[in-house]
Amino acid sequence: MPKPTPFQPGHALEYAVEVMSRDAKGSATCWCLFYVHEGRDEVEIGQNGRKRKRTAQIKMFTAPFYPHKYRSHHESQHAESWALYQDLSKADKKQYFSSQIKPANTLHRHMTVKDDKLVFDISARIVDTIIGDLFFRDDEVLANADSDDDDSDDDLASAIAKKVARKAKEKTNALKLFVKNENDPDWYQVVIPDPMRFELAMDHVSIGMSFRQVAAAIQHARDHTKTATLSGMNDLIVGQYVCVLVGGNLQDISDLMGDLSVWAFSLAFDSSTHFEQSFFDLRIRICFKGRLCNFHLVGLPLFDRHTAKILYNLLCNSTHSTQIGASSCSMCRQMAKTQ
């Protein structure tokens, strides 16, 4: 097996990277100096020219260390600075970052400024159809109500009405952060005034914590650190944040697929396990500007055996819930012919 390409000292100055640590075997980990001193560029995504703010996490490079990895990152995330840096002499490159103050050494790094905010522009089709109709389905309410066989017709109708009203209220609360764009009704805009609270909540959700656990953990952090911007968190706000994150990620995938460099995509179906929970995984693969991107599009939990019929039912139910309809589903038509 070939050894991974080690870090070349000459690349530090040429590609504006710096070694941060080495493991027991001597393998290096380095970070991007543009990221450390300047952060990411705010770039336009898709044909609509809408801007999306990137995360502030520093880019780290590990073996194998190839020059094209540095160039690809700099061209996509630090285009202006990288173009300027390439034209400098070696002496000027050595002085390029010396006059800049690292964000970690400023108060801005340790406190939230009032002007800091996250802005998401999301298509109305994603919000209304996927997040609104798919996440809050009335047919599930009716199915649960029909299971109450001991109730009379009047009691059943009253129970259905209460469940539908409660579901409608949950939907309204979940989508409270989505505001229709006055100038373009085909788009919603979400403004998150507390980026640190939002990112901390999503970090907790990503490791499998429930919404209530996330709210409690952030409240504990607020009490111990005396950070006012973490105040007021509850499970309802966490749920709203998750809806925003899902909508934002789907919009990013939509923008990538709408790029002129993308002419085809593929779907991959798989079954996997995460935190001891099995789920059906639907991934989408696209080639965006010469780079192969692999995204997890849908994850459906599995509570039964992993048979083909169960996987088929999971996929069809999720398809029909978006109001495509069984009559237009090729798998359903084929299944009907065989029965």
C-alpha positions in Angstrom: 0.0 0.0 0.0 1.5 3.4 -1.0 2.4 5.8 1.8 0.4 9.0 1.9 2.1 12.1 0.5 3.7 13.9 3.5 3.6 17.6 4.1 6.2 19.6 2.0 7.8 22.5 4.0 8.0 24.5 0.8 4.2 24.4 0.5 3.8 26.5 3.6 4.8 29.8 1.9 3.6 28.9 -1.6 0.1 27.9 -0.5 -0.3 30.0 2.7 -0.7 27.1 5.1 0.8 26.4 8.5 1.5 23.2 10.4 -0.5 23.1 13.6 0.3 19.7 15.1 1.9 16.3 14.4 0.8 12.9 15.6 3.0 10.2 17.2 4.0 9.0 13.7 5.0 12.5 12.6 2.0 13.1 10.3 1.2 16.8 10.1 -2.1 18.7 10.3 -2.0 22.2 8.9 -4.6 25.0 8.6 -5.3 27.6 6.0 -3.9 31.0 6.9 -6.5 32.9 4.8 -9.1 31.2 7.0 -7.2 32.1 10.2 -6.8 35.8 9.4 -9.7 36.6 7.0 -12.3 33.9 7.2 -14.3 32.7 4.2 -15.5 34.8 1.4 -19.2 35.5 1.2 -20.0 34.1 -2.2 -23.0 34.0 -4.5 -24.6 30.6 -5.0 -26.8 29.6 -7.9 -28.2 31.5 -10.8 -30.4 33.8 -8.6 -27.3 35.6 -7.3 -28.3 35.2 -3.6 -25.6 35.3 -1.0 -25.2 32.8 1.7 -22.9 33.3 4.7 -20.4 30.5 5.2 -19.4 28.9 8.5 -16.5 30.2 10.5 -14.8 26.9 11.1 -11.1 26.9 10.1 -10.1 24.7 7.1 -7.7 21.9 8.1 -5.5 19.9 5.7 -4.3 16.4 6.4 -2.4 13.8 4.5 -2.2 13.2 1.6 -1.0 16.7 0.9 -1.5 17.5 -2.8 -1.0 21.0 -4.3 -4.3 20.8 -6.1 -6.2 20.5 -2.8 -4.8 23.8 -1.6 -5.5 25.5 -4.9 -9.0 24.2 -5.1 -9.8 25.4 -1.6 -8.3 28.8 -2.1 -10.0 29.4 -5.5 -13.4 28.5 -4.1 -13.2 30.1 -0.6 -10.6 32.9 -0.9 -10.6 33.9 -4.6 -9.6 37.5 -4.3 -7.0 37.0 -1.6 -5.5 34.0 -3.3 -5.2 35.9 -6.6 -3.4 38.8 -4.9 -1.2 36.4 -2.9 0.0 34.5 -6.0 1.4 37.7 -7.6 3.5 38.6 -4.6 7.2 37.9 -4.3 8.6 35.5 -1.7 9.6 38.3 0.6 6.1 39.9 0.4 4.4 36.6 1.0 6.4 36.2 4.3 5.1 39.6 5.4 1.5 39.2 4.0 0.0 37.9 7.3 2.3 39.6 9.8 0.4 42.9 9.7 -3.0 41.2 10.1 -4.6 40.5 13.5 -6.0 37.0 14.0 -9.8 37.0 14.7 -9.0 34.8 17.7 -7.1 37.7 19.3 -10.1 40.1 19.0 -13.1 40.6 21.2 -15.3 39.8 18.2 -14.2 36.2 18.4 -15.4 35.8 22.0 -18.6 37.8 22.0 -21.6 38.2 19.7 -21.8 41.7 18.1 -25.3 43.1 17.6 -24.8 43.3 13.8 -23.9 39.5 13.6 -26.6 37.5 12.0 -27.3 34.5 9.7 -29.5 35.0 6.7 -31.0 32.2 4.7 -32.9 32.6 1.4 -35.0 29.5 0.8 -37.4 28.7 -2.1 -41.1 28.7 -1.3 -41.4 25.3 -2.9 -39.0 23.8 -0.4 -40.7 25.5 2.6 -44.3 24.9 1.6 -44.0 21.4 0.0 -41.2 19.6 1.9 -41.0 21.3 5.3 -44.7 22.3 5.5 -46.6 19.4 3.9 -44.1 16.5 4.4 -43.2 17.2 8.0 -46.8 18.0 9.1 -49.1 15.5 7.3 -52.8 15.4 8.1 -53.1 11.8 6.9 -51.1 10.7 9.9 -53.5 12.5 12.2 -56.5 10.8 10.6 -54.8 7.4 10.7 -54.1 7.7 14.4 -57.7 8.9 15.1 -59.2 5.9 13.1 -57.4 3.5 15.5 -59.6 4.6 18.3 -62.3 2.0 17.6 -64.1 2.3 21.0 -65.1 5.9 20.5 -68.4 7.0 19.1 -68.7 8.9 15.8 -69.2 12.2 17.6 -66.2 11.5 19.9 -64.1 10.4 16.9 -65.0 13.6 15.0 -64.1 15.8 18.0 -60.8 13.9 18.5 -59.9 14.4 14.8 -60.7 18.1 14.9 -58.6 18.6 18.1 -55.7 16.7 16.6 -55.9 18.6 13.3 -56.0 21.9 15.1 -53.0 20.9 17.3 -51.1 19.8 14.2 -51.9 23.1 12.5 -50.6 25.0 15.5 -47.4 23.0 15.6 -46.9 23.7 11.9 -47.4 27.4 12.4 -45.0 27.5 15.3 -42.4 25.4 13.5 -42.4 27.7 10.4 -42.6 31.0 12.4 -39.0 32.0 11.4 -39.8 31.7 7.7 -40.9 35.2 6.4 -42.1 35.7 2.8 -39.9 38.0 0.8 -42.0 41.1 0.0 -40.2 41.7 -3.3 -40.2 38.1 -4.4 -43.1 35.8 -3.1 -41.4 32.7 -4.5 -38.8 33.0 -1.7 -38.7 32.9 2.1 -36.1 34.6 4.2 -34.9 33.6 7.6 -32.8 35.9 9.8 -31.1 34.3 12.8 -30.0 37.2 15.2 -28.0 34.9 17.5 -25.6 32.8 15.3 -23.7 31.3 18.3 -26.9 30.0 19.9 -28.1 28.6 16.5 -24.8 26.8 15.8 -24.5 25.5 19.3 -28.0 24.1 19.1 -27.3 22.4 15.8 -24.0 20.9 17.1 -26.0 19.3 19.9 -28.7 18.0 17.6 -26.0 16.5 15.3 -24.8 14.2 18.1 -28.2 12.7 18.7 -29.5 14.8 21.6 -33.3 15.4 21.7 -34.7 18.9 21.4 -35.4 19.1 25.2 -31.9 17.9 25.9 -30.4 20.5 23.6 -32.4 23.3 25.3 -31.3 22.1 28.8 -27.7 21.9 27.7 -27.6 25.4 26.3 -29.3 26.7 29.4 -26.6 25.1 31.6 -23.9 26.7 29.3 -25.6 30.0 29.7 -25.7 29.7 33.5 -22.1 28.7 33.9 -20.6 31.1 31.3 -23.0 34.0 32.0 -23.5 34.5 28.3 -26.6 36.5 27.7 -27.0 35.5 24.1 -27.7 31.9 25.1 -30.8 32.9 27.1 -34.3 31.9 26.3 -33.7 28.5 24.6 -36.4 25.9 24.6 -37.4 22.8 22.6 -39.7 24.8 20.4 -36.9 27.1 19.2 -34.6 24.1 18.6 -37.3 22.6 16.4 -37.5 25.9 14.5 -33.8 25.9 14.0 -33.8 22.4 12.7 -36.5 23.3 10.1 -34.3 26.3 9.0 -31.2 24.1 8.7 -33.1 21.4 6.7 -34.5 24.1 4.4 -31.1 25.8 4.0 -29.3 22.5 3.2 -32.0 21.6 0.6 -31.7 25.0 -1.0 -27.9 24.6 -1.2 -28.4 21.3 -3.0 -30.9 22.9 -5.3 -28.6 25.7 -6.1 -25.7 23.3 -6.8 -27.9 21.2 -9.1 -29.1 24.3 -10.9 -25.5 25.4 -11.8 -24.6 25.3 -15.5 -21.7 22.9 -14.8 -24.1 20.2 -13.5 -25.7 18.2 -16.3 -26.6 14.9 -14.5 -27.0 13.4 -11.1 -27.4 10.0 -9.6 -29.3 8.6 -6.6 -27.8 5.9 -4.3 -30.0 3.9 -1.9 -28.4 2.3 1.1 -29.2 1.1 4.7 -26.9 2.1 7.5 -26.8 2.5 11.3 -26.1 5.7 13.3 -26.1 5.7 17.2 -27.5 2.2 17.1 -30.5 3.3 15.0 -30.9 1.7 11.6 -32.1 4.0 8.8 -32.7 4.0 5.1 -30.3 6.4 3.4 -30.9 8.2 0.1 -27.9 10.0 -1.2 -27.5 12.2 -4.3 -24.3 12.5 -6.2 -23.5 15.4 -8.6 -20.4 16.6 -10.4 -20.2 20.3 -9.5 -17.4 22.3 -11.4 -15.4 19.1 -11.8 -15.7 18.0 -8.2 -17.8 14.9 -7.2 -20.2 15.9 -4.4 -22.0 13.2 -2.3 -24.9 14.5 -0.2 -27.2 12.6 2.3 -30.6 13.7 1.0 -33.1 11.7 3.0 -32.7 9.5 6.1 -35.7 7.4 7.1 -35.6 5.4 10.4 -36.1 1.6 10.2 -38.0 -0.1 13.0 -38.4 -3.5 11.4 -36.4 -6.0 9.3 -34.4 -4.7 6.4 -36.5 -6.5 3.7 -37.0 -5.2 0.2 -40.7 -4.8 0.8 -40.1 -2.6 3.8 -37.6 -0.4 2.0 -40.0 -0.1 -0.9 -42.8 1.0 1.4 -40.6 3.5 3.1 -39.6 5.0 -0.3 -43.1 5.0 -1.7 -44.7 6.6 1.4 -42.2 9.4 1.4 -42.8 9.9 -2.3 -46.6 9.9 -2.0 -46.5 12.3 1.0 -45.2 15.0 -1.4 -48.5 14.6 -3.2 -47.0 13.0 -6.3 -49.6 10.3 -6.0 -49.5 6.5 -6.4 -50.9 6.7 -10.0 -47.8 8.5 -11.2 -45.3 6.2 -9.3 -43.7 3.7 -11.6 -42.9 1.4 -8.7 -46.5 1.3 -7.6 -47.7 0.6 -11.1 -45.2 -2.3 -11.5 -46.2 -3.6 -8.1 -49.9 -3.6 -9.1 -49.2 -5.6 -12.2 -47.5 -8.4 -10.3 -50.3 -8.7 -7.7 
